[in-house]
Amino acid sequence: MTKKVETELVVDLRGMSIDSLDDFWDAVTDPCGLPKWFGRNTDAWADAIQTRGVSAVIDSYDVLVVHVDSNGIFSARNRESRALRRSFAGHRSRLVVHNQA
């Protein structure tokens, strides 16, 4: 039996200044094909990346992988990013936080 190879939509935000959730939504809107009516909150994001049916771009891939630097809202102690990080906790998405050198 042939094993299916998963397709990945890779969104690389490393090097971008992402200091707020608004910065994050601005950064992912175009590469993820989010519609104008997208809610710009973590519940809407979880629907888009886990449940699907929000973005034809995301839906056309098996897995969404987002790469970010470990600063701004993705710093270790940032409370604002907790819900955002949790929204990636499914098998259809992955958040990769890269440590700054």
N, C-alpha and C positions, 0 to 999 in steps of 0.2 A: 504494500500500500504506500502511495506517495504522500509524504508529509507536506502540508500546505505551508508555504513561506509567507509570513506576515509582512504586510506592507506598512511602512512607517512614514508619517508626516513629521519631519524634523524641523522645529522652529528654534533657531539659535539666536538668543537674545544677549549673549555674552558681549560685553563691551558697551552695552546700553545702560543709561541711567534710569533705573526703575526704583523710584523712591516712594511710590504710592500705588494703590490699586488702580487708580486712573492711568498712571504711566503703563502699568501692565496691560490694561485693556487696550490702550492706544497701540502698544507694541504688537499684540497678537491679532488685532482686528483684521488687518489685510492678509497676513500669511495664512490665517485660519479661515478666511472667508466669512467672518461673522456679519450677519445682516444688520442693517441700521436699527432694527427693533430689538437687538440683543440687549438683555437687561443689565449688563455691566456689573454683576454681583456674583458672588461665589456659588450661589444656588443655580443661577442661569449657566454659569461656566460648567458646573458639574453635569447639568443636563446636556450641554453641548458636547462634552468630551466622554461621558459615560453612557448616558441614555441614548444620545444621538438624536438626529432629526432637526437640528438647529442650523447646521452648516453643511452644505453639500461638499465642501472641500474636506472637512474633517471626516465626514461620513464615507468618503471615497477611500479612506485608509483604515487599516485594522487598528493601528496604534498611533497616538499622538505623543511625540517626545519633545519636551521643551527644555532647552538648556539655558541656564541663567548663572550669573556670578553671585557669589555669596556676600553681596552688599545691598544697601538699600532695604527694600522690604524683605529680601531674602537673607538678611544677616541672621545670625543664630538666635538673637533675642528679640526679633521683631514680632510683636503680637499680631499686627495687621495681617501678616501672611499665614497665620495658622490655618484659617478656614480655606485659604487658597491652596495651601499644601495638602490639606485633607481631601480636597476635591480631586486630586490626582490619584487617590488611593484605590483605583480600580484596575482591572486587567487591560483596559483600553487606552491607558495614558500613563505617562511617566514624566516626572519632574526631575531633572538632573541639575543639582546645585554644585557649581565648580568653585573650589576654594581659590581665593586670590593668592598669587605668589608673592 
